[in-house]
Amino acid sequence: MNYPSLLSQYPIISDQISQSALGIVLRELEQVLQQNVTGEVAEFGCYIGTTSVFIRRLLDTVGQSTARNFYAYDSFAGLPEKTAHDDSMAGLAFKSGELSVSKKQFLQTFYKANLATPITYKGWFKDLTPAQLPNTVAFAFLDSDFYQSILDSLRLVWPRLSPGGVITIDDYQREALPGVTTAVGDFFKGKPVNIRYEHNIAVIKKQTS
């Protein structure tokens, strides 16, 4: 596996994900790449590019940056308004507009690291058009903190996810952000999927028929 060497070689540029959680995301991505699952790589909720640059580095390391497109989506306006699903005394610091960075700042993270930028779209997930989305997805990382944003991104990704593809979701079973877990539960209710999680990262694999 290549991801442990990347984690030891490069610093994590913000506190938005732990090294343990990032390692799980990269492990699952590398397994999907090794299994040659059809489709592109997508990230919904990329902030300054903390996880994004590691996704690009892994794609580069295994020689799949040319074979697969990497899509990144963010409002670049910070967090949206909460819904009732997101209420938590432990999550009072998470407010509308928090974690706001510009698209330019996000892209500069790649320029500074001398990495190719993803195909990047600015906007709320519910407003994305089919033309802005890949036809098929092999791997997706969802990191959008609140109920509606997670639900919107799952609605976009799951129908496009290839058999054998994987979705990873940050902040699952995290007390401060209960909307994430609720959205996952609501979306997959009645669907024959297995949801496992480590270090607040949910991992959901689409079964092959």
TORBA-580340 format. One record per residue: y, x, z of N, C-alpha, C in turn; chain; residue in three letters. Coordinates in steps of 0.2 Angstrom, whole numbers, always signed. Each point is the difference from the previous one (the first is absolute). Example, Ala and Ser with C-alpha at 12.3 -4.5 7.8 and 13.67 -1.06 7.14 Angstrom:
! residues 2
-28_+66_+39_+6_-4_+0_+6_+4_+0_A_ALA
+5_-2_-4_+6_+4_+1_+5_-4_+3_A_SER
! end
This chain:
! residues 209
-6_+4_+0_+6_-4_+0_+6_+4_+0_A_MET
+5_-2_-4_+6_+4_+0_+6_-2_+5_A_ASN
+0_-6_+2_+5_-3_+4_+2_+4_+7_A_TYR
-6_+3_+3_+2_+3_+6_+4_+7_-1_A_PRO
-1_+3_-5_+4_+6_-2_+7_-2_-1_A_SER
+1_-6_-4_+7_-2_-1_+4_-1_+7_A_LEU
-4_-4_+4_+4_-1_+7_+1_+6_+4_A_LEU
-4_+5_-1_+2_+6_+4_+5_+5_-4_A_SER
+1_-2_-6_+4_+5_-4_+8_-3_+0_A_GLN
+0_-7_+0_+7_-2_-1_+2_-5_+6_A_TYR
+7_+1_+2_+2_-4_+6_+1_-8_-2_A_PRO
-1_-4_+5_+1_-7_-1_+8_-1_+1_A_ILE
+3_-3_-4_+8_+0_+0_+3_-5_+4_A_ILE
-4_-5_+2_+3_-5_+5_-5_-2_+5_A_SER
+3_-4_+5_-5_-2_+5_-3_-7_-2_A_ASP
+0_-2_-6_-2_-7_-2_-8_+0_+0_A_GLN
-3_+5_+0_-8_+0_+0_-2_+6_+3_A_ILE
-5_+0_+4_-3_+5_+4_-5_+4_-5_A_SER
-1_+6_+2_-5_+4_-4_-7_-3_+0_A_GLN
-2_-3_+5_-7_-3_+0_+0_-6_-5_A_SER
+5_-4_+0_+1_-6_-4_+0_+3_-7_A_ALA
+5_+5_-2_+0_+2_-6_-6_+3_-3_A_LEU
-4_+3_+4_-6_+3_-2_-5_-5_-2_A_GLY
+0_-6_+3_-4_-6_-2_+1_-2_-7_A_ILE
+7_-1_-1_+2_-2_-6_-2_+5_-6_A_VAL
+1_+6_+1_-2_+5_-5_-7_+1_-1_A_LEU
-4_-1_+6_-7_+0_-1_-3_-6_-4_A_ARG
+3_-6_+1_-2_-5_-4_+2_+0_-7_A_GLU
+6_+3_-1_+2_+1_-7_-5_+5_-4_A_LEU
-1_+6_+4_-4_+5_-3_-7_-3_-2_A_GLU
-3_-4_+4_-7_-3_-1_+1_-4_-6_A_GLN
+5_-4_-1_+1_-5_-6_+0_+5_-6_A_VAL
+4_+5_+0_+1_+5_-6_-7_+3_-1_A_LEU
-4_+2_+5_-6_+3_-1_-5_-5_-4_A_GLN
+1_-6_+2_-5_-5_-3_+2_-3_-6_A_GLN
+6_+3_-3_+3_-2_-6_+1_-7_-1_A_ASN
+2_-3_+5_+2_-8_+0_+6_-1_-5_A_VAL
-1_-4_-5_+5_-2_-5_+6_-2_+3_A_THR
+6_+2_-2_+7_-3_+2_+5_+6_+2_A_GLY
+6_-3_+1_+5_+4_+3_+1_+0_+7_A_GLU
+4_+4_+3_+2_+1_+7_+6_-3_+1_A_VAL
+1_-4_+6_+6_-4_+1_+2_+1_+8_A_ALA
+6_+0_+1_+2_+0_+7_+6_-5_+1_A_GLU
-1_-5_+4_+5_-5_+2_+3_+1_+7_A_PHE
+6_+2_-1_+4_+2_+6_+0_+8_+1_A_GLY
+4_+3_-3_-1_+8_+0_+6_+3_+4_A_CYS
+5_-3_+2_+5_+3_+4_+3_+6_-3_A_TYR
+0_+6_+3_+3_+6_-2_-5_+4_-4_A_ILE
-7_-2_+0_-5_+3_-4_-5_+4_+4_A_GLY
+0_-2_+7_-4_+4_+4_-7_+1_-2_A_THR
-3_-6_-2_-7_+0_-2_+0_+1_-7_A_THR
+5_-2_-4_+0_+0_-7_-1_+7_-3_A_SER
+3_+5_+3_-1_+7_-2_-7_+3_+1_A_VAL
-3_-2_+5_-7_+2_+1_-5_-4_-5_A_PHE
+2_-6_-2_-4_-3_-5_+0_+4_-6_A_ILE
+7_+2_-2_+1_+4_-6_-4_+6_+0_A_ARG
+1_+4_+6_-4_+6_+1_-7_+0_-1_A_ARG
-3_-6_+2_-7_+0_+0_-2_-2_-8_A_LEU
+4_-4_-3_-2_-1_-7_+1_+6_-4_A_LEU
+5_+4_+2_+1_+7_-4_-6_+4_+1_A_ASP
-2_+0_+7_-5_+5_+2_-7_-1_-4_A_THR
-2_-7_+0_-6_-1_-4_+1_-2_-7_A_VAL
+6_+2_-3_+1_+0_-7_+0_-7_-3_A_GLY
+2_-5_+4_+1_-7_-3_+7_-3_+0_A_GLN
+5_+4_+0_+7_-2_-1_+1_-3_-7_A_SER
-3_+3_-4_+0_-2_-8_-4_-6_-1_A_THR
-6_+0_+3_-4_-5_-2_+2_-7_+3_A_ALA
+3_+0_+6_+2_-6_+4_+7_+0_+1_A_ARG
+3_-6_-1_+7_+0_+2_+1_-2_+7_A_ASN
+5_+2_+3_+2_-1_+7_+6_-4_+1_A_PHE
-1_-6_+2_+6_-5_+1_+2_+0_+7_A_TYR
+7_-1_+1_+3_+0_+7_+5_-6_+0_A_ALA
-1_-4_+5_+5_-6_+0_+3_+0_+7_A_TYR
+6_-2_+0_+4_-1_+7_+6_-4_-2_A_ASP
+3_-3_+6_+6_-4_-1_+6_+5_+0_A_SER
-1_+6_+3_+5_+5_+1_+6_-3_+3_A_PHE
-1_-5_+4_+5_-4_+4_-2_+0_+7_A_ALA
-5_+3_+2_-3_-1_+7_-4_-6_+1_A_GLY
-2_-1_+6_-4_-6_+1_+3_-6_-1_A_LEU
-4_-5_-2_+2_-7_-1_+1_-4_+6_A_PRO
+2_-6_+0_+0_-4_+6_-7_-1_+3_A_GLU
-1_-1_+6_-6_-1_+3_-2_-8_-1_A_LYS
-6_-1_+1_-2_-7_+1_-3_-1_+7_A_THR
-2_-6_+1_-3_-1_+7_-6_+4_+1_A_ALA
-4_+2_-5_-6_+4_+0_+2_+7_+3_A_HIS
+6_+2_-1_+1_+7_+2_+3_+1_+7_A_ASP
+1_-5_+3_+3_+0_+7_-4_+4_+5_A_ASP
+3_+5_+3_-4_+4_+5_+5_+3_+4_A_SER
-1_+0_+7_+5_+3_+4_-1_+8_-1_A_MET
-6_+2_-2_+0_+7_-1_+3_+3_-7_A_ALA
+2_-5_-4_+3_+2_-6_+7_-2_-1_A_GLY
+4_+0_+5_+7_-2_+0_+4_+5_-4_A_LEU
-2_+6_-1_+3_+5_-4_+0_-1_-7_A_ALA
-5_-4_-2_-1_-1_-8_+4_-6_-2_A_PHE
+6_+1_-3_+5_-5_-1_+2_+0_-8_A_LYS
+2_-5_-2_+2_-1_-7_+5_+6_-2_A_SER
-1_+3_-5_+4_+6_-2_-2_+7_+2_A_GLY
-4_+0_+5_-3_+6_+3_-4_+4_-5_A_GLU
+0_+6_+0_-4_+4_-5_+2_+0_-7_A_LEU
+7_+0_+0_+3_-1_-7_+1_+7_-3_A_SER
-2_+1_-6_+1_+6_-4_+1_-2_-7_A_VAL
+4_+4_-4_+1_-2_-7_-5_+3_-4_A_SER
-1_-3_-6_-5_+2_-5_+2_+7_-1_A_LYS
+6_+2_-1_+2_+7_-1_-3_+5_+5_A_LYS
+1_-2_+6_-3_+4_+6_-8_+1_-1_A_GLN
-3_-6_-1_-7_+1_-1_-2_+5_-6_A_PHE
+3_-1_-5_-2_+4_-6_+2_+8_+2_A_LEU
+5_+1_+3_+2_+7_+2_-5_+3_+4_A_GLN
-4_-4_+4_-6_+3_+4_-5_+3_-5_A_THR
-1_-3_-6_-4_+3_-5_+3_+6_-3_A_PHE
+6_+0_-2_+4_+5_-3_+0_+7_+5_A_TYR
+1_-1_+6_+0_+5_+5_-7_+3_+1_A_LYS
-5_-4_-1_-7_+3_+0_-3_+2_-6_A_ALA
+4_+0_-5_-2_+2_-7_-6_-4_-2_A_ASN
+1_-7_+1_-6_-4_-2_+3_-5_-5_A_LEU
-5_-3_-4_+2_-5_-5_+1_-6_+4_A_ALA
+5_-4_-2_+2_-6_+3_-5_-6_-2_A_THR
-1_-5_+4_-4_-6_-1_+4_-4_-5_A_PRO
-3_-5_-3_+3_-5_-3_+3_-5_+5_A_ILE
+6_+0_+1_+3_-3_+6_+4_-6_-2_A_THR
-1_-5_+4_+4_-7_-1_+3_-2_+7_A_TYR
+6_-2_-1_+4_-2_+6_+0_-8_+0_A_LYS
-1_-3_+6_+0_-7_+0_-5_-3_+5_A_GLY
+1_-6_+2_-4_-3_+5_-7_-2_-4_A_TRP
-5_+1_+4_-7_-1_-4_-1_-7_-3_A_PHE
+3_-5_+3_-1_-6_-3_+4_-1_-7_A_LYS
+5_+4_-1_+3_+0_-6_-2_+4_-6_A_ASP
-5_+4_+1_-3_+4_-5_-3_-4_-5_A_LEU
+1_+3_-6_-3_-4_-6_-7_+4_-3_A_THR
-4_-4_-3_-6_+3_-3_+1_+7_-4_A_PRO
+6_+0_-3_+1_+6_-4_+1_+6_+4_A_ALA
+2_-1_+7_+1_+6_+4_-6_+2_+4_A_GLN
-6_-4_-1_-6_+2_+4_-5_+3_-5_A_LEU
-4_+4_+3_-6_+2_-5_-5_-5_-1_A_PRO
-3_+0_-5_-5_-5_-2_-6_+0_+5_A_ASN
-2_+6_+2_-6_+1_+4_+2_+5_+5_A_THR
-2_+0_+6_+1_+4_+6_-6_+3_+3_A_VAL
-1_+6_+1_-5_+3_+3_+1_+1_+7_A_ALA
+6_+2_+2_+2_+1_+7_+7_-2_+2_A_PHE
+1_-3_+5_+6_-2_+3_+1_+1_+7_A_ALA
+6_+2_+2_+2_+1_+7_+6_-5_+1_A_PHE
-1_-4_+5_+5_-5_+2_+3_+2_+6_A_LEU
+7_+1_+0_+3_+2_+6_+7_-4_+1_A_ASP
+0_-6_+1_+6_-4_+0_+2_-4_+6_A_SER
-4_+1_+5_+1_-2_+7_+0_-7_+2_A_ASP
+2_-5_-4_+1_-7_+2_-5_-4_-4_A_PHE
-1_-6_+3_-5_-5_-3_+1_-1_-7_A_TYR
+6_-3_-2_+1_-2_-7_+0_+6_-5_A_GLN
+2_+5_+2_+0_+6_-5_-8_+2_-1_A_SER
-3_+0_+5_-8_+2_+0_-3_-5_-4_A_ILE
+1_-7_+1_-3_-5_-4_+2_+0_-7_A_LEU
+6_+1_-2_+3_+1_-7_-4_+6_-3_A_ASP
+0_+5_+3_-3_+6_-3_-8_-1_-1_A_SER
-3_-3_+5_-7_-2_-1_-1_-5_-6_A_LEU
+4_-4_-1_+0_-5_-6_+0_+3_-6_A_ARG
+4_+6_+0_+1_+4_-6_-6_+4_-2_A_LEU
-2_+3_+5_-5_+6_+0_-7_-3_-1_A_VAL
-2_-4_+4_-7_-2_+0_-3_-3_-6_A_TRP
+3_-4_-4_-2_-2_-7_-1_+5_-5_A_PRO
+4_+6_+1_+0_+5_-4_-5_+6_+2_A_ARG
-2_+0_+6_-5_+5_+3_-6_+0_-4_A_LEU
-2_+6_-2_-7_+1_-4_-5_-1_+5_A_SER
-6_-2_-2_-6_+1_+5_-1_+7_+2_A_PRO
-1_+1_+6_+0_+7_+3_+6_+2_+2_A_GLY
+6_-3_-1_+6_+2_+1_+2_-1_+8_A_GLY
+5_+3_+2_+1_-1_+8_+8_-1_+1_A_VAL
+1_-4_+5_+7_-1_+2_+0_+2_+7_A_ILE
+5_+4_+2_+1_+3_+7_+7_-3_+2_A_THR
+0_-2_+7_+6_-4_+2_+2_+3_+7_A_ILE
+6_+2_+0_+2_+3_+6_+2_-5_+6_A_ASP
+0_+2_+6_+2_-4_+6_-4_-6_+1_A_ASP
-7_+1_-2_-5_-6_+1_-1_+1_+8_A_TYR
-1_-6_+3_-1_+0_+7_+5_+4_+4_A_GLN
+6_+0_-2_+5_+3_+4_+4_-5_+4_A_ARG
+1_+1_+6_+3_-6_+4_+8_-1_-2_A_GLU
+3_+5_-2_+7_+0_-2_+1_-4_-6_A_ALA
-5_+0_-5_+1_-3_-6_-6_-5_-1_A_LEU
-1_-6_+3_-5_-4_+0_-1_-4_-7_A_PRO
+6_+0_-3_-1_-4_-7_-4_+3_-5_A_GLY
-1_+7_+1_-5_+3_-5_-7_-2_+1_A_VAL
-2_+0_+6_-7_-3_+1_-1_-7_-2_A_THR
+5_-4_+2_+0_-7_-2_+0_-1_-7_A_THR
+4_+3_-4_+0_+0_-7_-7_+1_-3_A_ALA
-3_+6_+2_-6_+2_-2_-5_-6_+1_A_VAL
+0_-2_+6_-5_-5_+2_+1_-7_-4_A_GLY
+6_-2_-1_+1_-6_-4_-2_+1_-7_A_ASP
+2_+6_-3_-2_+1_-7_-7_+0_-2_A_PHE
-4_+4_+5_-7_+1_-2_-4_-6_+4_A_PHE
+3_-5_+3_-4_-5_+3_-5_-3_-5_A_LYS
-6_-1_+1_-5_-3_-5_-2_+5_-5_A_GLY
+3_+6_-1_-2_+5_-5_-6_+4_+3_A_LYS
-5_+2_-4_-5_+4_+3_+2_+7_+0_A_PRO
+4_+2_+4_+2_+7_+0_-1_+3_+7_A_VAL
-1_+7_+1_-1_+3_+6_+7_+4_+1_A_ASN
+3_-1_+6_+6_+3_+2_-2_+5_+6_A_ILE
+1_+6_-2_-1_+5_+6_+7_+4_+1_A_ARG
+1_+3_+6_+6_+3_+1_-1_+6_+5_A_TYR
+4_+5_-1_+1_+6_+4_+7_+2_+0_A_GLU
+2_+1_+6_+7_+3_+1_+5_-5_-3_A_HIS
-1_-7_+1_+4_-5_-2_+1_+0_-8_A_ASN
-5_+3_-4_+0_-1_-7_-6_-4_-1_A_ILE
+1_-6_-4_-6_-4_-2_-2_+2_-7_A_ALA
-6_+0_-1_-4_+2_-6_-4_-6_-3_A_VAL
+2_-2_-6_-4_-5_-3_-2_+2_-7_A_ILE
-6_+0_-1_-3_+1_-6_-3_-6_-4_A_LYS
+2_+0_-6_-2_-6_-4_-7_+2_-3_A_LYS
-5_-5_+2_-7_+2_-2_-1_-1_-7_A_GLN
-5_+4_-2_-2_+0_-7_-5_-6_-1_A_THR
+0_-3_-6_-5_-6_-1_-7_+3_-2_A_SER
! end
